[in-house]
Amino acid sequence: MRCLLIDGHPDSDRLSAALLDHYAASCPATATVDRLVLRDMAFDPVLHRGYVKPQKWEPDLEHAARLLDRCDHLVFAFPMWWGGEPALVKGFVDRVFLPHFTFRYHDHDDLWDGLLEGRSADLLVTMDTPAIFLRLVYRNAIVHRWRKQIIGFCGIKPNRFHIFAPVRKGNAEKQWAKWQARIADAAQSAASLKRKPKLSHLEQFLRYQSNRKDA
């Protein structure tokens, strides 16, 4: 199994990095673990023209896309800010999760194909909001959006969402041993998740982009 870990916190030495450190250490010895740290990557997080005109990938983004294409299991770690992921993570998704690479709309109906089928995912999300409040008041909005409108939309299934909350008032330190156990269980069980046969569309996508007349 090849795992791709993505640290989406804009700051270093934060809980997201610590969670990924423990995840990597808990992976089976046979697993290959790659890691991306978004704050250390050089790329424009703004998709300036949407899907109207191609925006060439910077070298760091093409490298990230190749790791995503090769991986069997994807792990994102980031904090929830204002009900969603940090702008850095949103920008990464906007720039990399593009049509003809991660999904493709049908020509004759309103449906689509998820082109990242054959991969699974764990999302490790920290927040100050208590988990029960997230569920009862906010109806797990961030969970549904990521599972159904981002990674699930692109065919990444199964996908598991892990909430670590609340972080403030020293709770992270108090809960750290329990959180480590949850992370270890996720990492050790990832290989046994049932995935569909893996699809790979990166090379086709790169040819498609280079052949576009508006490129």
Secondary structure, 3 states (H helix, E strand, C coil): CEEEEEECCCCCCCHHHHHHHHHHHHCCCCCEEEEEEHHHCCCCCCCCCCCCCCCCCCHHHHHHHHHHHHCCEEEEEEECECCECCHHHHHHHHHHCCECCCEEECCCCCCEEECCCCCEEEEEEECCCCHHHHHHCCCCHHHHHHHHHHCCCCCCCCEEEEEECCCCCCHHHHHHHHHHHHHHHHHHHHHHCCCCCCCCCHHHHHHHHHHCCCC
